[in-house]
Amino acid sequence: MNLKKSLLIIVLVLLVDQISKVYVKTNFVLGESIDVFTWFKILFIENEGAAWGTKLSDLLPISESAGKLVLTIFRLFAIFGIGYWLWDNIKKQSPRTLVLAVSLIFAGALGNIIDSVFYGMIFDESSNQVATLFSSEPYGKLFYGKVVDMLYFPLVDTSWPDWVPSLGGKSFRFFEPVFNIADTAISTGVGILIVFNKKAFPKPEKQTEG
């Protein structure tokens, strides 16, 4: 896969990701949801931390503000690393499967970084109101934005049977996490690397002695 095709994938993912996030931010109140199907909802939440909403302040003796800054800076370093990996693979004419996967991972990571870096500067609060784009009273500042999530698939929404020890009567929901298009791109890229590992990382052919 050449550079133009890789860039096309990245741009398309970023456009869909950012358009969907801006739409949800400017049309939904935080926590609001609509049912698309019984097993698929648009549910607006904001993620201040890493995967599954984990915060560095929950793991390290630092403030939430410091943890958010460290996480955003780490993401910026990571995106440069992934970008170099992608460029190097294209330069070396690596297998199409590998370039496709890394392009998706790069696009997804960049999509979430845009939220983390800029959203705090351009949106106001979404709690109890619909946010305004390019607000004169933004909710944060550079590097302190919150990642917008909205895709929710409660494929199973029920309760544990009463006879199950310690869990009986409690709610059971699958799939619980709420995510976005950028997360989907990252997961798809990682999935391609796992499922098509041999195509992405082919072993060099052994030269036969003549």
C-alpha positions as a printed NumPy array, in Angstrom:
array([[  0.   ,   0.   ,   0.   ],
       [  1.409,   3.401,  -0.968],
       [  1.412,   6.658,   0.993],
       [ -1.616,   8.144,  -0.826],
       [ -3.865,   5.192,   0.043],
       [ -2.672,   5.224,   3.637],
       [ -3.385,   8.96 ,   3.933],
       [ -6.831,   8.452,   2.394],
       [ -7.696,   5.881,   5.075],
       [ -6.423,   8.18 ,   7.824],
       [ -8.347,  11.207,   6.526],
       [-11.596,   9.231,   6.123],
       [-11.377,   7.813,   9.658],
       [-10.597,  11.25 ,  11.108],
       [-13.484,  12.894,   9.248],
       [-16.055,  10.327,  10.382],
       [-14.664,  10.344,  13.915],
       [-14.593,  14.114,  14.364],
       [-17.899,  14.79 ,  12.596],
       [-19.638,  12.229,  14.824],
       [-18.06 ,  13.697,  17.981],
       [-18.873,  17.308,  17.123],
       [-22.438,  16.317,  16.232],
       [-22.958,  14.511,  19.53 ],
       [-21.322,  17.315,  21.545],
       [-23.53 ,  19.972,  19.923],
       [-26.786,  18.004,  19.99 ],
       [-26.711,  15.895,  23.173],
       [-26.567,  16.708,  26.863],
       [-24.013,  14.638,  28.77 ],
       [-25.617,  11.281,  29.624],
       [-28.39 ,  11.638,  27.03 ],
       [-29.057,   8.663,  24.763],
       [-31.25 ,   7.574,  21.888],
       [-32.153,   4.04 ,  20.855],
       [-31.12 ,   3.148,  17.325],
       [-32.   ,  -0.517,  17.874],
       [-32.725,  -2.44 ,  21.055],
       [-29.095,  -3.58 ,  21.016],
       [-27.496,  -0.302,  19.858],
       [-27.727,   3.145,  21.434],
       [-26.091,   6.523,  20.943],
       [-25.072,   7.41 ,  24.499],
       [-23.037,  10.572,  25.082],
       [-20.322,  10.286,  27.696],
       [-16.918,  11.916,  28.101],
       [-13.749,  10.055,  29.003],
       [-11.096,  11.952,  30.93 ],
       [ -8.723,   9.03 ,  31.194],
       [ -7.233,   6.138,  29.273],
       [ -8.962,   2.954,  28.109],
       [-12.182,   2.113,  29.979],
       [-12.039,   5.514,  31.699],
       [ -9.01 ,   4.643,  33.835],
       [ -7.336,   7.703,  35.364],
       [ -3.646,   7.933,  36.237],
       [ -4.666,   9.58 ,  39.508],
       [ -6.365,   6.279,  40.414],
       [ -3.057,   4.449,  39.97 ],
       [ -0.453,   7.032,  41.009],
       [ -0.246,   9.545,  43.888],
       [ -0.868,  12.558,  41.633],
       [ -3.758,  14.961,  41.124],
       [ -6.381,  14.419,  38.428],
       [ -5.126,  17.544,  36.635],
       [ -1.524,  16.312,  36.586],
       [ -2.625,  12.829,  35.56 ],
       [ -4.624,  14.233,  32.646],
       [ -1.639,  16.282,  31.439],
       [  0.75 ,  13.321,  31.689],
       [ -1.69 ,  11.112,  29.781],
       [ -2.122,  13.658,  26.973],
       [  1.645,  14.152,  26.629],
       [  2.124,  10.379,  26.557],
       [ -0.468,  10.134,  23.779],
       [  1.415,  12.773,  21.774],
       [  4.673,  10.825,  22.052],
       [  2.821,   7.628,  21.138],
       [  1.312,   9.141,  17.992],
       [  4.761,  10.245,  16.809],
       [  6.007,   6.701,  17.372],
       [  3.105,   5.154,  15.487],
       [  3.514,   7.709,  12.704],
       [  7.174,   6.818,  12.292],
       [  6.303,   3.113,  12.282],
       [  3.742,   3.742,   9.525],
       [  6.12 ,   5.866,   7.435],
       [  8.899,   3.276,   7.804],
       [  6.581,   0.44 ,   6.724],
       [  5.455,   2.376,   3.647],
       [  9.065,   3.257,   2.791],
       [ 10.103,  -0.393,   3.083],
       [  7.056,  -1.492,   1.055],
       [  5.858,  -3.725,   3.886],
       [  2.862,  -6.003,   3.329],
       [ -0.437,  -4.26 ,   2.559],
       [ -2.026,  -5.884,   5.611],
       [  0.539,  -4.335,   7.944],
       [  0.276,  -0.852,   6.422],
       [ -3.539,  -0.991,   6.558],
       [ -3.512,  -2.02 ,  10.217],
       [ -1.001,   0.644,  11.261],
       [ -2.899,   3.295,   9.257],
       [ -6.081,   2.476,  11.208],
       [ -4.25 ,   2.512,  14.542],
       [ -2.617,   5.854,  13.702],
       [ -5.901,   7.402,  12.582],
       [ -7.721,   6.237,  15.711],
       [ -4.988,   7.433,  18.052],
       [ -4.867,  10.81 ,  16.311],
       [ -8.66 ,  11.138,  16.497],
       [ -8.647,  10.766,  20.29 ],
       [ -5.619,  13.037,  20.661],
       [ -7.53 ,  15.83 ,  18.911],
       [-10.161,  15.574,  21.668],
       [ -7.578,  15.504,  24.464],
       [ -5.557,  18.425,  23.152],
       [ -8.165,  20.817,  21.725],
       [-11.714,  20.06 ,  22.933],
       [-11.185,  21.781,  26.28 ],
       [-10.439,  25.005,  24.396],
       [-13.29 ,  25.   ,  21.899],
       [-16.318,  23.586,  23.768],
       [-18.106,  24.648,  26.907],
       [-19.585,  22.224,  29.439],
       [-22.023,  19.508,  28.36 ],
       [-23.542,  18.929,  31.812],
       [-27.208,  20.002,  31.875],
       [-26.798,  21.773,  28.536],
       [-25.868,  21.188,  24.914],
       [-22.275,  22.299,  24.353],
       [-21.4  ,  25.201,  22.067],
       [-18.611,  24.896,  19.51 ],
       [-15.985,  27.674,  19.764],
       [-17.496,  28.823,  23.026],
       [-16.317,  32.031,  24.707],
       [-16.35 ,  30.098,  28.006],
       [-14.559,  26.782,  27.288],
       [-14.59 ,  24.077,  29.932],
       [-10.817,  23.58 ,  29.922],
       [ -7.589,  24.528,  28.234],
       [ -4.955,  23.131,  25.889],
       [ -4.111,  19.473,  26.703],
       [ -7.073,  19.126,  29.089],
       [ -9.849,  18.074,  26.738],
       [-12.16 ,  15.111,  27.308],
       [-12.572,  12.323,  24.76 ],
       [-16.126,  12.02 ,  23.414],
       [-17.648,   8.516,  23.357],
       [-21.071,   7.602,  22.038],
       [-21.306,   4.071,  20.585],
       [-23.015,   1.704,  23.001],
       [-23.988,  -1.894,  22.287],
       [-25.906,  -3.465,  25.213],
       [-26.381,  -6.741,  23.338],
       [-27.535,  -8.425,  26.536],
       [-29.304,  -6.4  ,  29.228],
       [-30.74 ,  -8.615,  31.931],
       [-30.237,  -9.749,  35.538],
       [-28.389, -12.646,  37.068],
       [-30.669, -15.507,  38.215],
       [-31.454, -15.397,  41.934],
       [-29.729, -18.721,  42.52 ],
       [-26.288, -17.427,  41.439],
       [-24.181, -16.878,  44.593],
       [-23.39 , -13.211,  45.393],
       [-24.615, -12.092,  41.93 ],
       [-28.242, -13.191,  42.065],
       [-30.646, -10.382,  41.162],
       [-27.914,  -7.988,  40.107],
       [-27.962,  -6.509,  36.613],
       [-25.863,  -8.064,  33.863],
       [-25.063,  -6.143,  30.711],
       [-22.961,  -7.136,  27.705],
       [-21.33 ,  -5.219,  26.003],
       [-20.798,  -2.508,  28.678],
       [-18.103,  -0.1  ,  27.339],
       [-19.041,   3.049,  25.4  ],
       [-16.582,   3.95 ,  22.645],
       [-16.155,   6.018,  19.464],
       [-15.063,   5.707,  15.832],
       [-11.412,   6.311,  16.744],
       [-11.519,   3.443,  19.263],
       [-13.093,   1.246,  16.585],
       [-10.274,   2.048,  14.15 ],
       [ -7.634,   1.204,  16.762],
       [ -9.35 ,  -2.058,  17.711],
       [ -9.784,  -3.017,  14.046],
       [ -6.102,  -2.332,  13.344],
       [ -4.971,  -4.386,  16.329],
       [ -7.415,  -7.154,  15.355],
       [ -5.958,  -7.279,  11.83 ],
       [ -2.441,  -7.638,  13.26 ],
       [ -3.581, -10.497,  15.498],
       [ -5.771, -12.407,  13.037],
       [ -3.58 , -11.867,   9.971],
       [ -0.28 , -11.951,  11.812],
       [  1.453, -14.156,   9.244],
       [  0.451, -11.864,   6.389],
       [  1.437,  -8.724,   8.268],
       [  4.78 , -10.116,   9.406],
       [  5.806, -12.733,   6.827],
       [  8.929, -14.718,   7.531],
       [ 11.751, -14.115,   5.04 ],
       [ 12.069, -16.917,   2.531],
       [ 15.118, -19.088,   2.978],
       [ 17.454, -19.062,   0.065],
       [ 18.181, -22.494,  -1.34 ],
       [ 21.795, -23.379,  -1.948],
       [ 22.507, -23.994,  -5.591]])
